[in-house]
Amino acid sequence: MRILNLLWLFIRYTKPKVWLLLVFVGAVGAVLASRNFGVNYFDLIIIAIVSLIAGSAGSEALTNYIDKDIDSIMLRTKRRPLVTGEIAPWRGLTLGLILVASSILILVAFRRFIAAGFLSAGIIDNVIIYSYLLKRRTPWSIVLGGFSGGFPVIVGWYTVTSTFSVIPWILFTLVMVWIPVHIWSLAYRYKDDYKRAGIPMLPVVFSNRTTAMCISFSALLLVAFSILPYYFGEGSITYIIVVSLISIPLIFFAISFARKEDQKSSFTLFKYSSPYLTLIFILFLVLKLLH
């Protein structure tokens, strides 16, 4: 029982709610690559998933280590294991380093060199560029650090095949556009927390009006990019119809937030944007498999 509790503690430390989504989009990329070439690459799909779990969890562990001082100040994050002392800082750092190294070595061992390159780039972008260099310096850190959120689908694709296709890059772009909507709408609700910790997130640096307009515009941009597959010949009429139905509430919540500029509206937008990306990916995958 004690071992299970310790295992769960370390899993919780890696922020599984974050990396599960990254692994999911990567798995979609791998399945689509397999399906696109009409060959069963089940073993490579598993390799992609395992390496993405290790890489994503390891990255989150390292960002937790970097952010431990500000996590102790913010009310939303003050119960994280490094802050409470449940995990010693050196253990958290060691776990992160072992996981990210293992993730790259797995891909290299199976000669998935392109995938290993993109996974390495994603880890560097998340840990070094976003968390270490930009997060405490610029309100646009989440945009520049968003590459790491899109790379998993590229890693998944190139674990299965080295053949170029527009498909993973369309989905990569979709994730990139989704990230600012998701993060900024949550940050708007907790802007006092970020201000207290000295983090120049968009809602902290700019006025409520400017922030609400940026977030709402980003949400509308997300809707536009969601229909992008159709214009590249990768989506059907069914895809357009379903995406339109899914996007109607997002458009409504975005416009509502732009008009009211309050924390309740921003949090509503955040809650709906959370499953939005997952729904789009599931829809794209299902229609591709059925086709």
C-alpha positions, 0 to 999 in steps of 0.5 A: 500500500505504501508503495502504491501511495508513493507511486501515485505521489510521483505520478501526481507530481508529473501533472497527469492531467496535462500530459494525458492530453499530450499523449492522446494527441500524439497517439492520434498522430501515430494512428493516423500515420498507420491508417494513412499507409494502410499498414498495421504498425501497432508496435510503433504506435505503442513505442510512440505512446510510451516515449510520449508518456515518459517525455511529457511526464518528465517535462512536467516534472522539470517545470515543477522543479523550476517553478517551485518558488512561484508555486509556493506563492500561488494559491492554485499551486501551493499544494503541489508535492514540492511545495508541501515537502512530500517530494524532495527537490532533488528527487523531483529533478532526478525523476524529470531527467530520467524520464526525458532521457528515457523518452528520447533513448526509446525512440533512438533505440528503435531508430525513430530519429526524426521523432526523437528530434521533434520530441527533444525539441518539444522538451527543450521548448517546454522546459528551457524556452517556456518555463525557464527563460520566458515565463517570468519575462513576457506575457507572450511566453505561452505562445512561444512555448506552445510549440511543445504542445503541438509536437506530440502529434508530430512525434506520433506521426514520425514514429510510425513513418518518415513520409511527409504529410500535411495531416500532422502539421494541420493538427500541430497548428490546431493545438498551437492555436488552442493553447492560448485560449485554454491557458489565458482564459484560466489565467484571467480567473487567477490573475491575482495569483499570477500577479502575487507571484510576479508572473507577467501573464496576459491578464496581469500585464494588460487591461481587462478589455485588452485581455478579453479581446485577445482571448476571445479573438483567439477562440474565434481563431481556433474555430477557423483553424478547426475547419482547416482540414477540410480546405486541405482535402483532409476533412469531409462535409460531415466533419464540417457539420459536426465541427460547426455544431461543436464550435457554436458554444465556443463562439457564444462563450467567446463573444459573451466574455468579450462583452462582460470581461468578468472571471465567470465568463472567462472560466466558462470559456476555459471549461468549454475549451478544455474538451474542445480540442479532444473532441476535434481530434476524436472526430478527425480520427473517427472519420478518417478510420471510417473512410 
